[in-house]
Amino acid sequence: MKERAQLQADGFEAFVNNDHDDIDITQLDDEELHTMDKALINLNSAIASLGISGEEFLRINNEAFDSVRKSVGLSPLGFQRFREIYFACISGERAGFFQD
């Protein structure tokens, strides 16, 4: 388990840092996919129970991403640009939040 977790962490770090263009993070085993689906369902339930709208959710994420961008010396994306990248990603396009 430790080796698997380290491999995943290394792969994700390389992906975030754009070290490799050929990393496919969509290849998860069935147990992980099931668990991730369950986590997303719970997250969406929590968001709904708090009354957070889609726009508010995007703004919270935008602030978090811009905070990370700032910590690595990048300028903020701003809400409109973040929104464009976010929807490109969920549409299956390759888009980076930490590239300039």
Secondary structure, 3 states (H helix, E strand, C coil): CHHHHHHHHHHHHHHHCCCCCCCCCCCCCHHHHHHHHHHHHHHHHHHHHCCCCHHHHHHHHHHHHHHHHHHCCCCCCCHHHHHHHHHHHHCCCCCCCCCC
